[in-house]
Amino acid sequence: MPMAEFTMALLIVYAGVGLCVAAAFLLVGLDRIDDSARGVYAFRPLLIPGVMLLWPLVVTRWMTLEFERREVSGAMTGRSNEKADRS
């Protein structure tokens, strides 16, 4: 029985983290990475189950796009990477 309890606890933690990621992504992240999703809130509840299930992929993709967006905006404003300046 302890193995079943451990598996159940692991699933609950996974779902809890997924719910937190879904809330953050759907409230903040989606607007930042997808221009066509700005101001459109009716479809977001439909994404909750998928984001909860695939949260590791969502976080990875979100962070990748966020870093790319920052690099592009830094290059457009004339800012260079601080690490490159130190080298």
LINKA-V557823 format. One record per pair of residues at least 4 apart in sequence whose ideal C-beta (glycine too) atoms are under 8 Angstrom apart, sorted by sequence separation. I is the first residue (numbers start at 0). J is the second residue. D is the distance in Angstrom with one decimal. If there is no record, write none. Layout:
i->I j->J d->D
i->I j->J d->D
//
This chain:
i->0 j->4 d->6.3
i->1 j->5 d->6.1
i->2 j->6 d->6.3
i->3 j->7 d->6.3
i->4 j->8 d->6.2
i->5 j->9 d->6.3
i->6 j->10 d->6.4
i->7 j->11 d->6.4
i->8 j->12 d->6.4
i->9 j->13 d->6.3
i->10 j->14 d->6.2
i->11 j->15 d->6.2
i->12 j->16 d->6.4
i->13 j->17 d->6.2
i->14 j->18 d->6.3
i->15 j->19 d->6.7
i->16 j->20 d->6.2
i->17 j->21 d->6.1
i->18 j->22 d->6.4
i->19 j->23 d->6.4
i->20 j->24 d->5.8
i->21 j->25 d->5.8
i->22 j->26 d->6.0
i->23 j->27 d->5.8
i->24 j->28 d->4.0
i->25 j->29 d->5.6
i->27 j->31 d->6.7
i->28 j->32 d->6.1
i->29 j->33 d->5.8
i->33 j->37 d->7.7
i->35 j->39 d->7.6
i->39 j->43 d->7.9
i->42 j->46 d->6.9
i->43 j->47 d->7.6
i->46 j->50 d->5.5
i->47 j->51 d->6.1
i->48 j->52 d->6.3
i->49 j->53 d->6.0
i->50 j->54 d->6.1
i->53 j->57 d->5.7
i->54 j->58 d->6.1
i->55 j->59 d->6.4
i->56 j->60 d->6.1
i->57 j->61 d->5.9
i->58 j->62 d->6.2
i->59 j->63 d->6.3
i->60 j->64 d->6.3
i->61 j->65 d->6.1
i->62 j->66 d->6.3
i->63 j->67 d->6.4
i->64 j->68 d->6.1
i->65 j->69 d->6.5
i->66 j->70 d->6.4
i->67 j->71 d->6.3
i->68 j->72 d->6.2
i->69 j->73 d->6.0
i->70 j->74 d->6.3
i->71 j->75 d->6.2
i->72 j->76 d->6.4
i->74 j->78 d->7.5
i->79 j->83 d->5.8
i->80 j->84 d->7.0
i->81 j->85 d->6.6
i->82 j->86 d->6.8
i->23 j->28 d->6.3
i->24 j->29 d->6.0
i->73 j->78 d->4.2
i->74 j->79 d->7.9
i->79 j->84 d->5.8
i->30 j->36 d->6.2
i->73 j->79 d->7.3
i->29 j->36 d->4.9
i->30 j->37 d->5.1
i->50 j->57 d->5.4
i->73 j->80 d->7.1
i->70 j->80 d->7.6
i->29 j->43 d->7.1
i->29 j->46 d->8.0
i->25 j->43 d->4.7
i->25 j->46 d->6.2
i->25 j->47 d->7.0
i->21 j->46 d->7.4
i->25 j->50 d->6.9
i->21 j->47 d->5.0
i->24 j->50 d->5.8
i->18 j->47 d->7.9
i->21 j->50 d->4.0
i->32 j->61 d->6.4
i->20 j->50 d->6.4
i->21 j->51 d->5.2
i->20 j->51 d->7.5
i->32 j->64 d->4.6
i->17 j->50 d->6.9
i->18 j->51 d->5.8
i->21 j->54 d->7.0
i->24 j->57 d->5.8
i->28 j->61 d->5.0
i->32 j->65 d->7.2
i->17 j->51 d->3.5
i->20 j->54 d->4.1
i->31 j->65 d->6.8
i->17 j->52 d->6.7
i->21 j->57 d->8.0
i->32 j->68 d->7.5
i->14 j->51 d->6.2
i->17 j->54 d->4.2
i->20 j->57 d->6.1
i->24 j->61 d->6.2
i->28 j->65 d->7.9
i->31 j->68 d->7.2
i->16 j->54 d->6.3
i->20 j->58 d->6.0
//
